[in-house]
Amino acid sequence: MRWVKVTSKRPIAENRYRVTGLIEGNEYEFHVMQTHIVRAGASIRLFIAFSGRPVPTAVWSKADANLSLRADIQTTDSFSTLTVEECNRNDAGKYVFTVENNSGSKSITFTVKVLDTPGPPGPITFKDVTRGSITLMWDAPVLDGGSRIHHYVVEKREASRRSWQVVSSKCTRQIFKVTDLAEGVPYYYRVSAENEYGVGEPCELTEPIVATEEPAPPKRLDIVDTTKSSVVLAWLKPDHDGGSRVTGYLLEMKQKGSDKWIPAGQTKQLTFTVEGLVENTEYEFRVKARNDAGYSEPREAFSSVIIKEPQIEPTADLSEISRQLITCKAGSAFTIDIPISGRPAPKVTWKLEEMRLKETERVTIKTTKDRTTLTVKDSMRGDSGKYYLTLENTAGVKTFTVTVVVIGRPGPVTGPIEISSVSAESCMLTWKEPEDDGGSDITNYIVEKRESGTTAWQLVNSSVKRTQIKVTRLTKYQEYSFRVSSENRFGVSKPLESKTIVAEHPFDTPAAPSAPRVVDTTMHSISLAWSKPTYDGGADILGYVLEMKEEGTEQWYRPHTTPTLRNAEFTVTGLKTAQKYQFRVAATNVNGMSEFSESSAEIEPVERIEKPELELADDLRKTVTVRAGGSLRLMVSVSGRPAPVITWSKQGIDLVSRGIIDTTDSYTLLIVDKVNRYDAGKYVIEAENQSGKKSATISVKVYGKYYYSYTWLLDYSQCMLLRSKKFSHFQRKFVVLNSMKLFEKSKK
């Protein structure tokens, strides 16, 4: 939104205004800005109240001014004031007050107008300098002092004097021609603006000007460049031309220490190259401007110069090549054009990776002192890579890199194509990504198949995303070959062809497992286990077949009811005591059953005898602590063949009646509820079978206060006394205490 001022330049005194020139049907917004008008020397006081929650921060600001140095600002939680004492024209302008908190910000602008004399006019320029006159020009003051500029006061002063002479006190324009100037005398000039409050500050020329018909001397003679036999000079036009057009410039020079200036050349341009100079010799130079009246005073260079070839390290500007990357489509041309610099002119060398480039029918290299250009026509994928530009001169060596990517169709996939999981209906094809992706991501692969005896290729899948595919719907016993092509957004690669395969099941039967080994025996069972075959025939092992025979017979039979056993272990039950048995096992896969393993040794089912063992947990090996009134739980692992008899004991306590004992073939558990101090001590557990005995001791500690549950036997009359409301508290207490004494006697 752009705000447009609708009032006149001067503020309006009334509190209403009629806006004209509006367009019917359009919506408008209006706002009114108050202008504070203050006389110079008075005080500016701005006050504003504000609110907000939380209390906002308040800031005063003024463009191009530091208010902290000029103004006194006082701010509270509800209002703020700004005061400027003894104001002047520089205090005029827009003061912005801004408040801000977490909810947002708000600003208001105060326009202050200070009534004062105007500021200095803009910079003074001049033209049309002649033998006795000069024309001055200037800009209006930035600060008009709050009042319209009536006129300007133009003054002059001879450079040798201090007093100023008024040339014009009523100049109404911003241009004035000063006449009657003494020829050859340098003058200073100044201009002041005047309004209704008086004459303001003047703007003065910093250097005197001579009114002459010859031009002013050229400005700023610079040494631009040198070689071992030349120098390049440049300068600016003179401030004035003396009243006639500058027609040329005269260059002069002399050796350092000499008083004789000699001509070095003439030109109409603002630059000139002086040649034929002696290397390592120091020279001084000057230039004069020429018009119809003659030559100006000379302008000398700021310093002398020694003629020699500068030593500047070579460099190249790669800013015109975005990210130092050039992309080109295969078959088209690409150009690497790089500005170079260095003194002396550097030697240029181009390389592609490690190969130095030379000009051929496809490759062109052009080099000047400030540019080198490499062009490659009919680009190929092999032209991709890093191009190294090496610049070398006596000041140093620099190398710069530009990457070129030539994009096109990808290369063939990386082979060979591996064919696995061949069956009568399908097979699995696997390959690797192409070594050359054509400079663009591979989007998909195309897989085709061909039956032997035909030349036509049939499409299997044209949108394969991975480097593997399962080919289905093959004809049993038919020979097939396959081919795979890679594709990117620029085209399809050449195909890679596979070897020929026959669609049939390729599996063998597995090798035989290891001979069954005994894991455990009882009076009527034998537990067996065996190892998997070392070769599975190319397919998963589906199960095992176990056979057994009795001693003295040749008849093998299966002890399991299922066709095969899933795991490599089995327990044969229902065996006869004092009878020996042999076992053998075979593995199966989809192609059939393997040969049987070697037979096991003759095994007799007998009950194994093992000494009893007790295994205490780590917390039972230390003293077991339990709070009085809580529960004590002691669990111990038990082993032994046959299962041992378990006995728990503690001195002075019958654990069978005091606690609960639960015993199985693998553990025994003792539980004692509501323990008291008499339950502390050492608990002994014993395990015994026909092979031996084993015992262990567990220490128990009971802590905390001990509570006893006593039963007081009161007669009927005493109970009625306790329940009666006729008796006092002390009478009831007597009955209870008497009963307790009787209880203590009964314990003794």
DRENLUMVO-776604 format. One record per residue (C-alpha): residue number from 1; x, z, y. Coordinates in steps of 0.1 Angstrom, whole numbers, plus 5000, padded with zeros to 4 digits. Example, Ala and Ser with C-alpha at 12.3 -4.5 7.8 and 13.67 -1.06 7.14 Angstrom:
! DRENLUMVO-776604
R_i_px_pz_py
R_1_5123_5078_4955
R_2_5137_5071_4989
! end
This chain:
! DRENLUMVO-776604
R_i_px_pz_py
R_1_5000_5000_5000
R_2_5014_4990_5035
R_3_5002_5010_5066
R_4_4997_4989_5098
R_5_4998_5005_5133
R_6_4966_4997_5152
R_7_4972_5015_5185
R_8_4995_5003_5213
R_9_5031_5012_5214
R_10_5024_5042_5236
R_11_5006_5072_5222
R_12_4969_5076_5232
R_13_4958_5107_5250
R_14_4922_5109_5237
R_15_4911_5121_5203
R_16_4892_5090_5194
R_17_4900_5053_5192
R_18_4881_5021_5185
R_19_4897_4998_5158
R_20_4889_4961_5161
R_21_4897_4930_5141
R_22_4885_4943_5108
R_23_4871_4920_5081
R_24_4835_4926_5069
R_25_4832_4937_5033
R_26_4868_4951_5030
R_27_4876_4988_5025
R_28_4901_5004_5048
R_29_4919_5038_5049
R_30_4930_5054_5082
R_31_4954_5082_5091
R_32_4963_5097_5124
R_33_4999_5107_5133
R_34_5003_5133_5161
R_35_5032_5125_5185
R_36_5049_5155_5201
R_37_5063_5145_5235
R_38_5090_5168_5250
R_39_5112_5165_5281
R_40_5149_5164_5276
R_41_5164_5200_5279
R_42_5132_5216_5266
R_43_5125_5230_5231
R_44_5109_5213_5202
R_45_5087_5236_5182
R_46_5069_5224_5151
R_47_5046_5248_5131
R_48_5027_5241_5099
R_49_5008_5264_5075
R_50_5007_5257_5037
R_51_4995_5272_5005
R_52_4999_5268_4967
R_53_5003_5287_4934
R_54_5030_5293_4925
R_55_5044_5295_4961
R_56_5058_5261_4968
R_57_5093_5254_4981
R_58_5093_5240_5017
R_59_5119_5215_5030
R_60_5123_5199_5065
R_61_5141_5166_5067
R_62_5149_5139_5093
R_63_5165_5105_5086
R_64_5202_5103_5095
R_65_5203_5139_5107
R_66_5215_5173_5093
R_67_5188_5197_5105
R_68_5207_5227_5094
R_69_5232_5221_5122
R_70_5207_5213_5150
R_71_5174_5231_5142
R_72_5164_5267_5135
R_73_5140_5267_5105
R_74_5120_5298_5095
R_75_5098_5297_5064
R_76_5075_5323_5047
R_77_5051_5320_5017
R_78_5024_5306_5040
R_79_5039_5288_5070
R_80_5071_5272_5083
R_81_5084_5266_5119
R_82_5112_5243_5131
R_83_5127_5249_5165
R_84_5153_5227_5184
R_85_5166_5242_5216
R_86_5177_5220_5246
R_87_5167_5188_5229
R_88_5180_5154_5239
R_89_5172_5118_5231
R_90_5190_5121_5197
R_91_5164_5147_5186
R_92_5136_5121_5188
R_93_5122_5106_5156
R_94_5102_5115_5125
R_95_5104_5150_5110
R_96_5091_5152_5074
R_97_5079_5185_5060
R_98_5076_5186_5022
R_99_5062_5214_4999
R_100_5065_5212_4961
R_101_5057_5234_4931
R_102_5051_5229_4894
R_103_5017_5212_4901
R_104_5030_5186_4925
R_105_5043_5179_4960
R_106_5028_5171_4995
R_107_5045_5158_5026
R_108_5035_5155_5063
R_109_5053_5136_5091
R_110_5057_5148_5127
R_111_5067_5122_5153
R_112_5087_5136_5182
R_113_5093_5117_5214
R_114_5120_5131_5238
R_115_5117_5119_5274
R_116_5153_5113_5285
R_117_5176_5087_5298
R_118_5182_5059_5274
R_119_5211_5057_5249
R_120_5239_5032_5252
R_121_5231_4995_5247
R_122_5243_4976_5217
R_123_5278_4962_5214
R_124_5289_4939_5242
R_125_5299_4903_5233
R_126_5310_4875_5257
R_127_5311_4837_5259
R_128_5318_4809_5284
R_129_5351_4824_5297
R_130_5364_4803_5326
R_131_5390_4806_5353
R_132_5368_4828_5375
R_133_5338_4839_5354
R_134_5326_4853_5321
R_135_5291_4857_5305
R_136_5283_4891_5289
R_137_5256_4898_5262
R_138_5244_4930_5247
R_139_5215_4945_5226
R_140_5188_4969_5238
R_141_5195_5007_5232
R_142_5183_5021_5199
R_143_5169_5052_5218
R_144_5149_5042_5249
R_145_5145_5079_5260
R_146_5107_5077_5255
R_147_5102_5053_5283
R_148_5105_5016_5288
R_149_5139_5002_5299
R_150_5135_4990_5335
R_151_5168_4972_5339
R_152_5206_4974_5332
R_153_5236_4983_5353
R_154_5266_4960_5348
R_155_5301_4972_5359
R_156_5337_4958_5358
R_157_5371_4974_5361
R_158_5406_4959_5364
R_159_5428_4971_5336
R_160_5453_4985_5361
R_161_5427_5006_5379
R_162_5404_5035_5370
R_163_5375_5029_5394
R_164_5344_5009_5383
R_165_5327_4983_5404
R_166_5290_4976_5401
R_167_5285_4939_5395
R_168_5247_4942_5391
R_169_5224_4972_5393
R_170_5191_4954_5386
R_171_5198_4932_5356
R_172_5165_4928_5338
R_173_5178_4907_5309
R_174_5203_4914_5282
R_175_5227_4887_5294
R_176_5247_4884_5327
R_177_5273_4860_5341
R_178_5301_4878_5360
R_179_5317_4856_5387
R_180_5344_4859_5414
R_181_5370_4871_5389
R_182_5407_4869_5398
R_183_5425_4844_5377
R_184_5449_4859_5352
R_185_5437_4895_5358
R_186_5424_4914_5327
R_187_5391_4932_5333
R_188_5371_4959_5313
R_189_5333_4957_5313
R_190_5305_4982_5307
R_191_5267_4981_5306
R_192_5242_5010_5310
R_193_5204_5010_5306
R_194_5180_5027_5330
R_195_5144_5040_5326
R_196_5122_5062_5347
R_197_5143_5092_5339
R_198_5176_5077_5350
R_199_5207_5058_5339
R_200_5218_5064_5304
R_201_5252_5063_5287
R_202_5272_5031_5291
R_203_5286_5008_5263
R_204_5321_4997_5271
R_205_5344_4969_5258
R_206_5374_4983_5240
R_207_5399_4956_5252
R_208_5403_4939_5285
R_209_5395_4902_5289
R_210_5414_4877_5311
R_211_5393_4851_5329
R_212_5412_4820_5323
R_213_5406_4784_5313
R_214_5430_4787_5284
R_215_5415_4801_5252
R_216_5420_4837_5241
R_217_5447_4841_5214
R_218_5435_4838_5178
R_219_5426_4869_5160
R_220_5444_4886_5131
R_221_5472_4864_5116
R_222_5476_4872_5079
R_223_5501_4863_5053
R_224_5479_4851_5024
R_225_5505_4840_4998
R_226_5541_4831_4992
R_227_5561_4810_4968
R_228_5599_4806_4965
R_229_5598_4779_4993
R_230_5565_4783_5012
R_231_5540_4806_5028
R_232_5502_4804_5033
R_233_5489_4817_5067
R_234_5453_4824_5078
R_235_5437_4836_5110
R_236_5404_4840_5129
R_237_5390_4821_5159
R_238_5397_4834_5194
R_239_5372_4856_5212
R_240_5366_4829_5238
R_241_5376_4793_5242
R_242_5383_4794_5280
R_243_5354_4772_5288
R_244_5364_4742_5267
R_245_5364_4735_5230
R_246_5394_4747_5209
R_247_5410_4715_5196
R_248_5437_4729_5173
R_249_5463_4756_5165
R_250_5501_4756_5168
R_251_5521_4776_5142
R_252_5556_4788_5151
R_253_5583_4807_5131
R_254_5617_4822_5133
R_255_5641_4840_5110
R_256_5642_4878_5112
R_257_5667_4888_5139
R_258_5666_4855_5158
R_259_5651_4851_5193
R_260_5643_4814_5189
R_261_5608_4803_5179
R_262_5605_4769_5164
R_263_5574_4749_5156
R_264_5562_4752_5120
R_265_5532_4729_5122
R_266_5498_4721_5137
R_267_5463_4722_5123
R_268_5427_4722_5132
R_269_5418_4745_5103
R_270_5421_4783_5102
R_271_5447_4782_5074
R_272_5481_4765_5071
R_273_5509_4763_5045
R_274_5544_4763_5059
R_275_5568_4746_5034
R_276_5605_4740_5032
R_277_5615_4777_5036
R_278_5646_4793_5022
R_279_5641_4816_4992
R_280_5648_4853_4997
R_281_5649_4848_5035
R_282_5628_4869_5059
R_283_5606_4851_5085
R_284_5582_4859_5113
R_285_5552_4838_5122
R_286_5528_4834_5152
R_287_5499_4811_5161
R_288_5485_4797_5194
R_289_5450_4782_5201
R_290_5448_4750_5221
R_291_5421_4736_5244
R_292_5420_4710_5272
R_293_5436_4735_5296
R_294_5465_4743_5273
R_295_5477_4769_5248
R_296_5466_4805_5246
R_297_5489_4835_5243
R_298_5504_4837_5208
R_299_5491_4860_5180
R_300_5519_4873_5158
R_301_5516_4883_5122
R_302_5514_4921_5116
R_303_5548_4920_5098
R_304_5575_4897_5087
R_305_5576_4883_5051
R_306_5604_4876_5026
R_307_5600_4841_5010
R_308_5599_4846_4972
R_309_5577_4840_4942
R_310_5556_4871_4936
R_311_5556_4887_4902
R_312_5519_4891_4892
R_313_5509_4900_4856
R_314_5487_4874_4841
R_315_5450_4881_4836
R_316_5418_4863_4826
R_317_5382_4867_4838
R_318_5357_4869_4809
R_319_5328_4881_4830
R_320_5311_4847_4827
R_321_5310_4850_4789
R_322_5283_4876_4779
R_323_5297_4902_4756
R_324_5326_4879_4749
R_325_5304_4862_4724
R_326_5295_4825_4720
R_327_5269_4812_4696
R_328_5268_4776_4685
R_329_5247_4757_4660
R_330_5267_4738_4634
R_331_5273_4702_4643
R_332_5272_4707_4681
R_333_5301_4714_4705
R_334_5311_4746_4722
R_335_5334_4753_4751
R_336_5353_4784_4761
R_337_5361_4781_4799
R_338_5380_4810_4813
R_339_5395_4815_4849
R_340_5431_4827_4847
R_341_5456_4840_4873
R_342_5492_4852_4875
R_343_5524_4845_4893
R_344_5543_4825_4883
R_345_5516_4804_4866
R_346_5513_4818_4830
R_347_5519_4799_4798
R_348_5486_4795_4778
R_349_5483_4798_4740
R_350_5451_4795_4720
R_351_5446_4809_4684
R_352_5418_4811_4660
R_353_5424_4843_4640
R_354_5461_4838_4630
R_355_5461_4800_4633
R_356_5476_4785_4665
R_357_5453_4757_4679
R_358_5466_4723_4689
R_359_5447_4693_4703
R_360_5430_4671_4676
R_361_5401_4647_4675
R_362_5378_4677_4675
R_363_5398_4702_4696
R_364_5406_4697_4733
R_365_5426_4721_4754
R_366_5429_4717_4792
R_367_5448_4741_4814
R_368_5455_4743_4852
R_369_5471_4771_4872
R_370_5438_4789_4876
R_371_5417_4778_4846
R_372_5420_4771_4809
R_373_5393_4753_4788
R_374_5390_4750_4750
R_375_5364_4725_4737
R_376_5355_4721_4700
R_377_5333_4691_4690
R_378_5312_4688_4658
R_379_5316_4725_4651
R_380_5315_4738_4615
R_381_5311_4772_4600
R_382_5348_4774_4596
R_383_5352_4773_4634
R_384_5336_4808_4635
R_385_5359_4837_4642
R_386_5379_4854_4669
R_387_5396_4831_4694
R_388_5427_4847_4711
R_389_5438_4836_4745
R_390_5474_4846_4753
R_391_5488_4844_4788
R_392_5525_4849_4794
R_393_5548_4848_4824
R_394_5578_4868_4836
R_395_5556_4897_4847
R_396_5541_4903_4813
R_397_5519_4892_4784
R_398_5482_4896_4780
R_399_5458_4886_4752
R_400_5421_4882_4755
R_401_5395_4878_4727
R_402_5363_4857_4725
R_403_5342_4857_4694
R_404_5325_4824_4683
R_405_5297_4823_4658
R_406_5288_4789_4644
R_407_5254_4793_4628
R_408_5239_4771_4601
R_409_5228_4770_4565
R_410_5242_4797_4543
R_411_5267_4791_4515
R_412_5257_4793_4478
R_413_5251_4826_4462
R_414_5281_4844_4447
R_415_5281_4839_4409
R_416_5281_4839_4381
R_417_5243_4844_4376
R_418_5241_4872_4350
R_419_5213_4869_4325
R_420_5202_4902_4307
R_421_5172_4917_4289
R_422_5165_4884_4272
R_423_5133_4884_4251
R_424_5110_4858_4237
R_425_5088_4859_4269
R_426_5112_4869_4297
R_427_5147_4876_4310
R_428_5164_4893_4340
R_429_5185_4873_4365
R_430_5211_4890_4387
R_431_5235_4875_4413
R_432_5254_4885_4445
R_433_5248_4876_4481
R_434_5266_4845_4494
R_435_5300_4851_4510
R_436_5289_4830_4540
R_437_5254_4839_4554
R_438_5255_4810_4579
R_439_5258_4834_4608
R_440_5222_4846_4603
R_441_5206_4871_4579
R_442_5195_4858_4545
R_443_5157_4858_4546
R_444_5151_4851_4509
R_445_5163_4834_4477
R_446_5148_4805_4458
R_447_5148_4807_4419
R_448_5141_4777_4397
R_449_5142_4771_4359
R_450_5147_4740_4337
R_451_5139_4735_4300
R_452_5166_4717_4280
R_453_5159_4681_4275
R_454_5143_4676_4309
R_455_5157_4669_4344
R_456_5129_4684_4364
R_457_5134_4719_4379
R_458_5104_4742_4380
R_459_5099_4767_4408
R_460_5099_4803_4396
R_461_5098_4821_4430
R_462_5106_4810_4465
R_463_5104_4843_4483
R_464_5128_4866_4464
R_465_5140_4894_4487
R_466_5165_4911_4464
R_467_5194_4897_4443
R_468_5175_4902_4411
R_469_5144_4889_4395
R_470_5126_4891_4362
R_471_5116_4856_4350
R_472_5084_4857_4328
R_473_5062_4832_4309
R_474_5091_4818_4289
R_475_5084_4799_4256
R_476_5098_4815_4225
R_477_5129_4797_4211
R_478_5131_4774_4241
R_479_5164_4768_4258
R_480_5165_4774_4296
R_481_5189_4772_4325
R_482_5183_4787_4359
R_483_5195_4781_4395
R_484_5194_4802_4427
R_485_5196_4791_4463
R_486_5199_4813_4494
R_487_5179_4806_4526
R_488_5182_4817_4563
R_489_5163_4806_4594
R_490_5185_4774_4596
R_491_5180_4761_4561
R_492_5186_4764_4524
R_493_5221_4765_4507
R_494_5233_4745_4478
R_495_5221_4760_4445
R_496_5242_4779_4419
R_497_5234_4771_4383
R_498_5235_4795_4354
R_499_5245_4791_4318
R_500_5218_4781_4291
R_501_5200_4808_4271
R_502_5174_4808_4243
R_503_5142_4828_4248
R_504_5142_4851_4218
R_505_5147_4888_4211
R_506_5185_4894_4211
R_507_5184_4930_4196
R_508_5202_4942_4165
R_509_5193_4972_4145
R_510_5212_5003_4156
R_511_5242_5018_4139
R_512_5237_5048_4115
R_513_5236_5083_4131
R_514_5261_5110_4120
R_515_5255_5129_4087
R_516_5230_5158_4091
R_517_5247_5192_4097
R_518_5232_5227_4091
R_519_5221_5246_4121
R_520_5204_5275_4103
R_521_5189_5285_4070
R_522_5164_5310_4057
R_523_5151_5318_4022
R_524_5127_5289_4024
R_525_5139_5266_4052
R_526_5169_5246_4064
R_527_5174_5236_4101
R_528_5193_5203_4106
R_529_5208_5183_4135
R_530_5227_5151_4139
R_531_5243_5129_4166
R_532_5228_5097_4180
R_533_5242_5063_4168
R_534_5273_5050_4186
R_535_5255_5016_4190
R_536_5218_5013_4198
R_537_5215_4976_4190
R_538_5208_4967_4226
R_539_5175_4986_4228
R_540_5164_5021_4231
R_541_5164_5044_4201
R_542_5127_5050_4192
R_543_5131_5077_4166
R_544_5148_5088_4133
R_545_5138_5088_4096
R_546_5151_5119_4076
R_547_5152_5119_4038
R_548_5161_5146_4013
R_549_5166_5150_3975
R_550_5170_5179_3951
R_551_5201_5187_3932
R_552_5202_5168_3899
R_553_5178_5140_3909
R_554_5182_5106_3925
R_555_5148_5104_3942
R_556_5150_5105_3980
R_557_5118_5113_4000
R_558_5108_5122_4035
R_559_5101_5159_4044
R_560_5082_5149_4076
R_561_5047_5136_4078
R_562_5051_5114_4110
R_563_5066_5079_4106
R_564_5097_5089_4127
R_565_5112_5120_4143
R_566_5114_5119_4181
R_567_5144_5142_4184
R_568_5178_5144_4166
R_569_5169_5177_4149
R_570_5144_5189_4123
R_571_5136_5221_4103
R_572_5127_5214_4066
R_573_5103_5242_4053
R_574_5087_5251_4020
R_575_5120_5250_4000
R_576_5127_5268_3968
R_577_5151_5296_3965
R_578_5183_5290_3943
R_579_5177_5252_3947
R_580_5203_5230_3964
R_581_5193_5200_3986
R_582_5210_5169_4002
R_583_5199_5151_4034
R_584_5205_5118_4051
R_585_5191_5102_4083
R_586_5185_5067_4099
R_587_5177_5055_4134
R_588_5151_5030_4145
R_589_5146_5006_4175
R_590_5123_4977_4182
R_591_5143_4955_4158
R_592_5141_4978_4129
R_593_5158_5007_4111
R_594_5195_5013_4107
R_595_5213_5021_4075
R_596_5212_5057_4064
R_597_5239_5080_4073
R_598_5263_5096_4049
R_599_5246_5123_4028
R_600_5252_5159_4038
R_601_5268_5183_4014
R_602_5245_5202_3990
R_603_5228_5230_4009
R_604_5211_5260_3994
R_605_5183_5278_4015
R_606_5195_5314_4018
R_607_5188_5342_4042
R_608_5217_5346_4066
R_609_5230_5381_4072
R_610_5242_5391_4107
R_611_5252_5425_4120
R_612_5228_5439_4145
R_613_5238_5435_4182
R_614_5224_5452_4213
R_615_5228_5435_4247
R_616_5224_5457_4278
R_617_5216_5441_4311
R_618_5241_5448_4340
R_619_5217_5474_4356
R_620_5214_5493_4323
R_621_5252_5496_4320
R_622_5251_5518_4352
R_623_5231_5549_4357
R_624_5194_5540_4360
R_625_5177_5558_4389
R_626_5140_5563_4391
R_627_5118_5583_4416
R_628_5098_5613_4402
R_629_5063_5603_4394
R_630_5073_5567_4389
R_631_5077_5546_4357
R_632_5109_5542_4336
R_633_5113_5508_4318
R_634_5143_5502_4296
R_635_5145_5467_4279
R_636_5173_5458_4256
R_637_5180_5425_4238
R_638_5183_5428_4200
R_639_5197_5404_4174
R_640_5206_5406_4137
R_641_5196_5391_4104
R_642_5175_5404_4089
R_643_5157_5419_4119
R_644_5172_5454_4124
R_645_5152_5487_4126
R_646_5152_5501_4162
R_647_5152_5538_4170
R_648_5150_5554_4205
R_649_5161_5590_4209
R_650_5168_5616_4237
R_651_5179_5652_4233
R_652_5150_5676_4236
R_653_5122_5650_4239
R_654_5101_5631_4213
R_655_5101_5596_4228
R_656_5075_5584_4204
R_657_5049_5608_4219
R_658_5064_5609_4255
R_659_5066_5571_4260
R_660_5056_5537_4247
R_661_5080_5517_4225
R_662_5075_5480_4220
R_663_5099_5462_4196
R_664_5102_5425_4185
R_665_5128_5405_4167
R_666_5146_5398_4200
R_667_5140_5428_4222
R_668_5129_5465_4224
R_669_5112_5481_4253
R_670_5108_5518_4262
R_671_5082_5528_4289
R_672_5079_5564_4303
R_673_5052_5569_4329
R_674_5051_5597_4356
R_675_5087_5607_4350
R_676_5099_5642_4359
R_677_5132_5660_4359
R_678_5130_5666_4322
R_679_5131_5628_4317
R_680_5166_5625_4332
R_681_5195_5623_4308
R_682_5210_5600_4281
R_683_5188_5577_4261
R_684_5203_5565_4228
R_685_5191_5533_4211
R_686_5201_5524_4175
R_687_5197_5491_4156
R_688_5203_5490_4118
R_689_5200_5465_4090
R_690_5216_5461_4056
R_691_5247_5446_4073
R_692_5254_5475_4096
R_693_5245_5497_4125
R_694_5248_5494_4163
R_695_5240_5519_4190
R_696_5241_5521_4228
R_697_5235_5548_4254
R_698_5217_5545_4288
R_699_5220_5572_4315
R_700_5188_5579_4336
R_701_5187_5599_4368
R_702_5154_5611_4384
R_703_5153_5619_4421
R_704_5126_5632_4446
R_705_5102_5662_4445
R_706_5086_5672_4412
R_707_5049_5677_4410
R_708_5030_5694_4381
R_709_4994_5690_4372
R_710_4982_5725_4363
R_711_4947_5733_4350
R_712_4933_5766_4362
R_713_4907_5781_4339
R_714_4882_5799_4361
R_715_4851_5816_4347
R_716_4817_5806_4358
R_717_4813_5835_4383
R_718_4846_5825_4400
R_719_4835_5789_4403
R_720_4802_5800_4419
R_721_4821_5822_4444
R_722_4842_5792_4455
R_723_4811_5770_4460
R_724_4790_5797_4478
R_725_4788_5794_4516
R_726_4782_5831_4519
R_727_4818_5840_4513
R_728_4845_5837_4540
R_729_4876_5816_4538
R_730_4897_5846_4529
R_731_4874_5856_4501
R_732_4877_5821_4485
R_733_4915_5822_4489
R_734_4916_5856_4470
R_735_4898_5841_4440
R_736_4922_5811_4439
R_737_4953_5833_4442
R_738_4941_5856_4415
R_739_4936_5826_4392
R_740_4971_5814_4399
R_741_4986_5848_4389
R_742_4967_5847_4356
R_743_4981_5812_4350
R_744_5017_5823_4356
R_745_5012_5851_4331
R_746_4999_5827_4305
R_747_5031_5805_4309
R_748_5053_5835_4302
! end
